[in-house]
Every structure is written in C-alpha cells, then in structure tokens.
Amino acid sequence: MQKLTWTVNSTTPHFYLDGTYISIRVLDPDGNELLNQSLQANEKADGGNFEIDFKTGSTLILYHREARGRQRFVSSYTGESLEEYQLAAADQTATYRMTDKGLMQDDWSKEKQMQVYLQSLEQYSAFLMSHITKAEIADSEKYHNEKDNTFACI
C-alpha cells in the first residue's frame, strides 16, 4: 500500500502576508477525510510529519499561495524532484488522485497520465540501473526484488 507523507517545518511561512498560505486535504477512496490542515502565512506552524495510508482512489487536494518553485513532489525512491507534478505559475490549487499507475493530477487527460507513467518508469529504471551492481544483477532474486520496489514507488 502506498503512503503519503506530509512534512511541516516549524516556521512562520510569511509574516508579511495574511490568510492561508498552504493547505492540504486528504480523502480516502470513500470520501472520508483523513487529514485537513491549513497553515496561516503570518502564524508559526507546529512542525511534524504525518504518514497516511494512501490507497488507489484516494484524493489529495493541495493549495499553495506561492506554489511555483516552493511546492515540491519528491520521489521517495530516487530523492529527485518530480517536475511533472509542479503547478503552473498561475495555479494555486491542484487535486491529485492515486490511480493504478500512481499519483495523477485530476485534470490530466488519459494521454497525459500515460505519458507521466511511462516517464516515471523510465526514470526509475535508469536510477535502478545506475545504482545496482553487476553482482546484484547476477542474483536474479535481488534484481527482481529491486524491480518490484521500483514499480511500487510509482
């Protein structure tokens, strides 16, 4: 099962702004709310990590007042930023849904979802091949387990 990790640093996002700076809402596949948190721009946020089961069909709704360049999706497998998931400069809110092909933005077409899925497979495969040794490849069970881990991260 996939996990969604939400990390909040203990900080005041922007003391010179008023109102909500960032918010997150997570719903399970049945629409039950699992997390709903807003951080005010000029109030100190309590830091913390939240880890939530994020099954296929779950929904993630993010609002970020200054999303472009500040909101990041990072692969837990490679540690790299996932650029396809960054919001456009004018956007502040996005809705994502966990699908059988991974996390997808709700307003993406089926073609865009397939493109992102295939691009993810390519990135993870390249990462795997650059981080696995010849001895590990020779051990077919080890290689199979690493492949399984790679595809589970998408």
SULQUIMO-V332752 format. One record per residue. N is the residue number from 1. RES is the residue in three letters. OMEGA is omega in whole degrees, -180 to 180 (999 if undefined). Layout:
# SULQUIMO-V332752
n=N res=RES omega=OMEGA
n=N res=RES omega=OMEGA
This chain:
# SULQUIMO-V332752
n=1 res=MET omega=178
n=2 res=GLN omega=176
n=3 res=LYS omega=173
n=4 res=LEU omega=179
n=5 res=THR omega=180
n=6 res=TRP omega=-179
n=7 res=THR omega=178
n=8 res=VAL omega=175
n=9 res=ASN omega=178
n=10 res=SER omega=-175
n=11 res=THR omega=170
n=12 res=THR omega=-173
n=13 res=PRO omega=179
n=14 res=HIS omega=-175
n=15 res=PHE omega=-176
n=16 res=TYR omega=178
n=17 res=LEU omega=174
n=18 res=ASP omega=173
n=19 res=GLY omega=-178
n=20 res=THR omega=177
n=21 res=TYR omega=179
n=22 res=ILE omega=175
n=23 res=SER omega=178
n=24 res=ILE omega=174
n=25 res=ARG omega=-179
n=26 res=VAL omega=179
n=27 res=LEU omega=175
n=28 res=ASP omega=-177
n=29 res=PRO omega=179
n=30 res=ASP omega=179
n=31 res=GLY omega=177
n=32 res=ASN omega=-178
n=33 res=GLU omega=179
n=34 res=LEU omega=-179
n=35 res=LEU omega=174
n=36 res=ASN omega=-177
n=37 res=GLN omega=175
n=38 res=SER omega=175
n=39 res=LEU omega=179
n=40 res=GLN omega=-175
n=41 res=ALA omega=-173
n=42 res=ASN omega=178
n=43 res=GLU omega=180
n=44 res=LYS omega=179
n=45 res=ALA omega=171
n=46 res=ASP omega=179
n=47 res=GLY omega=176
n=48 res=GLY omega=176
n=49 res=ASN omega=176
n=50 res=PHE omega=176
n=51 res=GLU omega=-173
n=52 res=ILE omega=170
n=53 res=ASP omega=-175
n=54 res=PHE omega=-176
n=55 res=LYS omega=172
n=56 res=THR omega=-177
n=57 res=GLY omega=177
n=58 res=SER omega=-176
n=59 res=THR omega=176
n=60 res=LEU omega=178
n=61 res=ILE omega=-178
n=62 res=LEU omega=171
n=63 res=TYR omega=176
n=64 res=HIS omega=-175
n=65 res=ARG omega=178
n=66 res=GLU omega=-170
n=67 res=ALA omega=-173
n=68 res=ARG omega=177
n=69 res=GLY omega=-179
n=70 res=ARG omega=177
n=71 res=GLN omega=-178
n=72 res=ARG omega=168
n=73 res=PHE omega=-177
n=74 res=VAL omega=177
n=75 res=SER omega=177
n=76 res=SER omega=-179
n=77 res=TYR omega=-176
n=78 res=THR omega=-176
n=79 res=GLY omega=-178
n=80 res=GLU omega=176
n=81 res=SER omega=178
n=82 res=LEU omega=-171
n=83 res=GLU omega=-178
n=84 res=GLU omega=-175
n=85 res=TYR omega=180
n=86 res=GLN omega=180
n=87 res=LEU omega=175
n=88 res=ALA omega=-175
n=89 res=ALA omega=-176
n=90 res=ALA omega=-177
n=91 res=ASP omega=176
n=92 res=GLN omega=-178
n=93 res=THR omega=175
n=94 res=ALA omega=177
n=95 res=THR omega=180
n=96 res=TYR omega=178
n=97 res=ARG omega=176
n=98 res=MET omega=180
n=99 res=THR omega=176
n=100 res=ASP omega=177
n=101 res=LYS omega=179
n=102 res=GLY omega=-178
n=103 res=LEU omega=-178
n=104 res=MET omega=177
n=105 res=GLN omega=-175
n=106 res=ASP omega=-176
n=107 res=ASP omega=176
n=108 res=TRP omega=174
n=109 res=SER omega=177
n=110 res=LYS omega=179
n=111 res=GLU omega=179
n=112 res=LYS omega=178
n=113 res=GLN omega=179
n=114 res=MET omega=178
n=115 res=GLN omega=-180
n=116 res=VAL omega=179
n=117 res=TYR omega=-179
n=118 res=LEU omega=177
n=119 res=GLN omega=177
n=120 res=SER omega=178
n=121 res=LEU omega=180
n=122 res=GLU omega=180
n=123 res=GLN omega=-180
n=124 res=TYR omega=178
n=125 res=SER omega=179
n=126 res=ALA omega=179
n=127 res=PHE omega=180
n=128 res=LEU omega=-177
n=129 res=MET omega=179
n=130 res=SER omega=-178
n=131 res=HIS omega=179
n=132 res=ILE omega=-178
n=133 res=THR omega=177
n=134 res=LYS omega=179
n=135 res=ALA omega=178
n=136 res=GLU omega=177
n=137 res=ILE omega=180
n=138 res=ALA omega=177
n=139 res=ASP omega=-172
n=140 res=SER omega=179
n=141 res=GLU omega=179
n=142 res=LYS omega=-179
n=143 res=TYR omega=179
n=144 res=HIS omega=179
n=145 res=ASN omega=179
n=146 res=GLU omega=177
n=147 res=LYS omega=179
n=148 res=ASP omega=178
n=149 res=ASN omega=180
n=150 res=THR omega=-176
n=151 res=PHE omega=177
n=152 res=ALA omega=-177
n=153 res=CYS omega=-174
n=154 res=ILE omega=999
